[in-house]
């Protein structure tokens, strides 16, 4: 029983969360609730479904405030010339000189987050077990959104310093000056992909704001014609009078699977064009794991006639090759988005299959 001698209230949205539940305690302690909630949070994420965010068993159950992840640096051995003399080899002794590989370490940072909810008896009505699915879905969607926000905070900080060399900005700030060259197009996506050089094919997913995706939908629904006839050198005219593509949904673009999420950053100073930050990823570019499974606890406060429920979850989001260099532990999203808290530990930026691309959109406005 709770010893709290007061009413937990409903701020900010506790009554909405459990407004139609007969017993928050009964639902939360259902044998299936925690398992369903954990699974649904994870698989609701488009970043998980696309393969960008992947579970790494090495990060599960690890103690401490940071996860240390040793790695081998790329092998770059010295070739030795071999002949039948007594002096061949770099050591001049007619024998190979033994060489070694080198190793380094990188750090991921743990974050533990959670929330508490309360509902009083008088604001509830009895419901059947269907309420379990309703509550699970609401909570799963909200946690998944917050996890995406945390991932994007990490990316903001990482591209501020550690992966700044993997960023391409084709946007313009001056309002009204943008042209097609500043939008998301095949040319700009190709430019971004080839920041990775010969590893350009390692990226297969692009995440963008819906106002950037709107431009792609528009392009897909245009039809074209050749007024002078379909001849070599004919001028092609585009228009919106035809049926265009059979589906308005843009699932792929420039060979990349598309994730549309309005959590993607919009940057720019007041009065400037909105500048939309997109990210290109390879499969498994971001690793994640948890020190402990999601914890759900409930109790009854008889003094206020309320059921109380808490949800606590923990994880680490880590891009191999990037290290948390700050002494801050359990960072906030603002601290995750701080460029100086991250460092690059690999030798070549092209080995990291993550690229940032900043564009404008004809559907964007100016920054307020």
Residue, then its C-alpha position, 0 to 999 in steps of 0.5 A: x500500500x502507498x504511504x503517500x497521504x495525498x492525491x496524485x492528481x491527473x497532471x499531465x494526462x494520467x486520467x486520460x491514460x487510465x480514464x476508462x480502466x476498472x483497475x490499473x493494477x489488474x491490467x498492469x499485473x496481467x501476465x501478458x501485459x509486460x511482454x506485450x508492451x515490451x514487444x510492441x514498443x520495440x516493433x512500433x519503431x520504423x527504425x527497428x522495422x527498417x533494420x536501422x536500429x538493431x539489438x546487440x546482445x553484447x549490450x544486454x545486461x551490462x553493468x556500469x553507467x557506460x558500456x565499454x565496447x572494445x574493437x579491432x582497428x582495420x588491419x593495415x599490415x606491412x608487406x615484406x618482399x621475400x627472396x632467397x637471400x639471407x637479408x630479405x624482409x624489413x628486418x634484413x634478417x632473411x625472415x618475416x618480422x611479426x606484426x600485430x593488429x591494434x585495438x581500441x575502445x568506445x563507449x555507449x551511454x546508458x539512459x534510464x527513463x520512466x513515468x508514473x500514472x494514477x487513476x481514481x475510482x470515481x473517474x473510471x468505469x468497469x471494462x473488459x480485458x479489451x482495455x489491456x490492448x488499448x492501454x498497451x497501444x497508447x503507452x507503446x506508441x508514446x514510448x516508441x516516439x520518445x525512443x525515436x526522439x532520443x535517437x535523433x538527439x544522439x544523431x544531432x550531437x554525433x553529427x555536430x562533431x564526431x561525424x561532421x565529415x559525413x554531413x552534406x548540406x544543400x539547403x539555403x537559408x534565405x527565404x524564397x531563394x530555394x530551387x530544385x537543387x536544394x530539395x531532396x532529389x536523386x543528385x543530392x541523395x547520390x552526393x550524400x551516399x558517396x560521402x562513404x566512397x566505395x562503401x556508398x552501397x552500404x546505406x539502404x534507408x533514408x529517414x525524412x520529415x513528412x514535408x520532404x516526403x510530400x515533395x517526393x509524392x508530388x514528383x511521383x504523381x506527375x505525368x510527362x509528355x513530349x509535345x513535339x513527339x517522342x523523339x531524340x532530343x524532344x523536350x519533356x513537359x511535366x504536369x499534374x493532369x494525369x494519374x501518375x503513380x498508382x499509390x501516393x505512398x513513397x516507400x522507396x526513393x533513389x534505391x533507399x527505403x523511406x522512413x517518414x517521421x515528423x520528429x526529424x529535425x528542422x533547423x534555421x534561424x527565425x525568418x529563414x527557410x526551414x532546413x530539413x535534416x535527413x539521415x541515410x543509414x545502413x542496416x544495423x547502423x545503430x546498436x541497442x541493448x538494455x541493462x534490465x528489462x522494462x519494469x512495471x510496478x503498481x500499488x493502491x493508495x487507499x487514502x486517495x482511492x487511486x491505482x498507481x502504475x510506474x513504467x521504467x525502461x533502460x537502454x543504450x543507443x550506439x553507433x559503432x565508431x562513435x564514443x560517448x566522451x563526456x563524464x555525464x551519466x544518464x544524460x538528458x536528450x539535450x546533453x545527448x544532442x550536445x556535440x562536444x559529448x561525442x568523439x570519433x574513434x575509428x580511422x576512416x569516417x567512410x566505415x560508418x554507414x550513417x550520413x546526414x543530408x540537409x535540404x529544403x522543401x517546397x512545402x516548407x515555410x520559414x522558421x518562426 
